[in-house]
């Protein structure tokens, strides 16, 4: 019987949803809910607000966890996190119970995916500290501030455990994406090496034909030329015929050598197509010339590295769903790469190590880089790389 493949991220999402539903089971007890609501000044309004807070929590949680690893609309997700936390506290306040502590454990599932570790832990601690004055104020609890603090710490312990489990899942997703990126880069480099090996073998064969076969045919032709002048008997006819064949064979060998040397450029089509495969959450649209090849292996490697950096930056920071990559040859003998996405752009853009490294690689061969980080149009850049060495 074949085992069912389970996605740990999806399991984490459903586990949080299950905890949310279990936390709401006391609300289904009519006598318990009526007793809780009787502590409010306006029970009917309290019931409406309680139901609204509980349902809002579930809806917002479901939307926030729809795609845990998506970088899109991060500001809107932070706002959703605020609503989620307030809804959890609201449920506890309106029900005069510890249900908010249980719901804040569910909030801990979301935190590692939206905030860095330090900010996430700070959020976790602050939301549980907010329970202390609430527990102290409940008439049924009769808690001092210290007792309320101990009660909130109990919920905090479960929340920290959940936070760490969710953080590990988040790190596994990042590690898996890094492994995918390295594998795609390795496959692209392997495709370039295979093409380079093919070219090197063709060059070796061409040199062997030119240096060995061509040399011997030239010597044979010269000897037959001398023999044709020395022989006046009827044997001179076959000698001259052999001389003609040797000359024609030499011409054929030189043509073969020329053809072998003509196709000495690296084909980048397969390498780039391998590179863009399987980028999570990103559709890459590649526009290449009919035959996209580069003679210099070092320049080919620069192109591959630049495309890899564009893919990494787009997947990590842009929040885009589509990326367009277009290559073209300019009239000045340069290769132009234009890339743009449909992400959020960048406010106050400052180039990081990746883009700085890309600029340095291009500059080493006389190339240049131009960046457009306008927020309304996504992130765009253009790169130019001379394909020939300057004279």
N, C-alpha and C positions, 0 to 999 in steps of 0.2 A: 504493500500500500504506500503510495507516494505521499511524502510529508508536505504539509501546506506551508508555503513560504509566508512568514509574518514580518511585516514592517514594524520595527520597534517604535518608530515615530508615530505611526498610526495607532499602535497599541497604547502609547502614552496619552494620546489625545482621547481615546475612548475610555481609558482608565480615569482620567479627569472628569469626563462626562458622567461616568458611573458614580464617582464620588459625589458629584453635584446632585444627582438624582437621589442617592441614598441620604444625603444631608437634608433633603426636603421631605422625607417620609414623615417626620413628626407633624408637618403641616397638614397631612391627610387625616390626622386624628381630630375629629370635630371637637371633642371635649377639651383636648389640649390647646387647640387653636383658640377656642372660645375663652378659655381661662387666660391665655396670654393677651388676647385682644382686650379683655376686660380691664387690664391694667392701663390702657390708653384712655386719653380724654375723649377721643372720638373713635370708637371701635369700628364703625363702618368705613370711615376714611382710612383708618389704620389697616383694615383688611385689604382695601384697594391698593394702598401703597405697598403693603407687604407682598401681595401677589405680583405687582408691577416690578418690584425690586428683584424678586426671585426669578421671574421670567426674563427680565432684562439681563440678569447675570448669565443665564443659560444661553441666551441668544448671542450676547457679546462674546462669551467664551467660544462658542461654536464658530463664529466668524473669525476671531483672532487665531484660532488653531486650524483654520481651513488649509493654510499652507504655512507650516511652522517656519520653513527655511526660506520663504520668500522675503526679499529685501524691499519690496515695493510698498509705497505709502507708509513709511515707518512712522511719520509724525501722526498720522491718523490712527495707527496701531497703539501708539503711546497714549493717545486720548482714549482709546478703547480700554486700555489698561487702567486708567484712572476711573472710568465708569465702572469697570469690573470690581475694583476695590471698594468704591463707594457703595455699589449695590450689595456687596457682601456685608459691609458694616451696617447698611440700612436694614437688611434682613434680620440681623442680630438685634439691632436697636428696636425695631418694631415688634419683634416677637419676644423681646425681653428674655433672650436665651443665648446659649453659646453657639448657635448655628453659624454665626459669622466666622467663628474660629475655624470651623470645618470648611467653609467656603473659601477662606483665605489660604487653606492648604491647596485648594484647586488653583488659586491665583499663582501659587508658587510653581505650578507646572508651566505657566506661560512666561514667567520672568526671565529665565535664561535665554530665551529666544529673541527677546526684545531689548534687553539691557545688558551691558557688560557685567562681569561677575561682581565687582565691587558695588556698582550702582544697584544691581539686582538684590544683593544681600542687604544693602541699606534700605531699599524699598521693603524688603521682607520684614526687617526688624521694626521699621516705623509703622507698618500696617498692623502688626501685632501689638505694638505699644499703644496704638489707638484703642485697643480693646480694654486697657486697664481702667480708664475713667468710666467706660461704658459698664463694665462689670461692677464697679464700685457703686454706680448709681442705681442698679437694679434692686428693687425692693425685696425680691425673693432671695437674693443672694446674700445680703447682709455681709458684704465683704469689706475688709479694710483695703487700703491701697496696696499694702504688701501682699495680702491674699489674692487680690485681683491681679497683681503682677505675676504671682506664681501660677495662677490659672492661665494667664496669657502666655506664659513661658511654656506651659504644657502644649498648647497649640503650636507655639513657635517651633518646638522640637520636631513635631510631625511635618511642619512646613519646610524646615531645613532639610529633612530627609528627602522630601519630595523635590525640593529645589536642586539638590545634588544629583538625584537620579535624572531629572530633566536636563541638567547641565551636562552630564555624561553623554546623554543621547545627542545633545546639540554638538558636543565635541566629536562624537563619532560621525555625525553627518559631515562636519567640516573635514575630518580626516579622510572620509570616503571621497569627498569631492577633490581634495588635494591628491589623493591616489589616482583618481580618474584623470586629473589634469596631467600628472606626471606620466601616466601610461599613454595618453594621447600624444604628449610631447615626444615620448620615446618612440612611438610608432611612426610619427612624422619624421623624426631624425633617422630612423631605420630605413624609411622609404628613400630619403635623400642619400643615405649611405649605399643602398642597393643601386640607385641610379648612378651614383658616383663610381661604384665598382664596375658597373656595366660600361661606363664611358672609359674608365681606366683600361679595361680589358680590350676594348675596341682600339684604343690608342696603342696598346702593346702589340696587337696583331698588325696594325697599320705600320708600326715601326719595323716589325719583323719582315713584313712583305717588302717594305721599301729598302731596308738595309741589306737583307740577305737575298731574297728572290730577285729584287730589282738589280742588285749588284751582279749576281751571277748571270742574269739575262743580258745585262749590258756587256759583260765580258764575252758571253757567247756570241752576241751579235757582232762584236768587233772581230772576234776570231773568224767568224763566218765571212765577214767582209774581206779580211785578208785572204782567206782560202779561195774566195770567188775570183780574186785577181790572179792567184797562182795557178789555178786549175783551168786548162783550156780544152780539156777532153770533154766528152759527153757527160762526165760526172759533174761538170760545172752547173748544169741545170738544177739538179737536186740541191746542190749547195746554196745556190741563190734562192731557191724556194725555201730552204730551211732558214736562210737569213731573213727572208720576208716574214716567216712565221714567228721567229724570235723577236723581231721588231714589233709585230702586232701584239705579241704576248706581253712585251714590256709596256706598251701603251695601255693594255687592259689592266695590268697590275697597277700602274700609276692611277688609272681611273678608280679602281677599287680602293686604293689608299686614300684618294681624295674624298670619296664618299664616306669612308670610315671616319675621316677627320672632320667632315662637315657637321655631323650630329654629336657635338661635344658639349652640349649644354644640359643642365639639370632641369628635369621636368618637375615643377612645383605643384602641379594640379593634385596629384595623389596625396602629397604631404599635407597640403592645406585642407583637403577634404577629410583626411584622417584627424587633423587637429580639431576641427569644429564638431566632430561627432560626440553626441551624448552630453552636451553642456546642459546641466539641469536648469529647467525653468527658462531657457533662452533659445529662441529660434534664430539661427544664424543663416543669413541669406548671402551667398557667395557669388560674386560676379567676376569671372575670370576671362582673359583673352582666349581666343580659340586654341592657341598653343602657348601655354604659359611656362617659359623656360628661362633660366639664367645661367650664363656661362661660368661665372665665378662662384665656387662653392661657398666662400665666405659671405658673399652678398646674399646667397640663397639662405644661409643660416640666419643672417640678420632679419630677413623677411619673416622667417618662421618665428623667431623670437619676438618680433614686433606684434605679429598676429596673436601669439600666445599671451602677451601682456595685455592686449586689447580685450581678449576674451576674459581673462582673469578679472580685470578692473570692472568690466561690464557686469559680470555675474555677481561680484561682491558688493559693488558700491552704487550702481546706477538704478537698481530697481526696475530695469527694463525687461520687456518680454521679447523684443525683436532687436537684432543687430544686423546691420547691413555692411558688408565689406566689398569694396569695388576696386579692382586693379586695372590699370591702363598704362600704356606706354605713351610718353609725351614726345613732341617733335624734337625736343632737346636731348633725346636719348636717355631720359630718366624713367623710372618706374614710379607711378603715383598710386598711393594707397589712400582711399577715402573710407572712413568708418564713421557711422553715426547710429544712435540707438533711440528708442522711444521712452527713455527713462526720465528721471526728474531733473537731470542736469546737476549743477553744483553751485552752491552759493559760496562766494568768497573762495573760488577754486585756487588751490595751491598744489603744484605737481609733487607727487610723492616719489619714492625711490624707483618705482617701476617706470613711470614716464620719463624721469631723469635718465635712467639707464637706456631707455629707448632712444632718447635724443642723443645720448653719447654714442651709441652704436651707429646711428645714422650719420652723425658728424664725422666719425672715423673714416667714412668712405665718401665724404662730401655731401651727405644728405642733410635734410632739415625736417622739422616737425612743426605743425601749427595746430593749436587746440582751440576749440570753441565750446565753452561750458555753459552756454545760455540755458537758464532753467526752463524756459518755455518750450525749448525745442530738443531737449535731451542733450546728450554729450556727443560731440563730434570732433574728429581730428583728421588731419591730412598729413601724409608723409611722402617725401620725395627721396628717391635713392638713385644716384647715377649708376647705370649699368656698365659703363666703360670707365677705365682709369683715365684721369685727365692727362692730356698730352704734355 
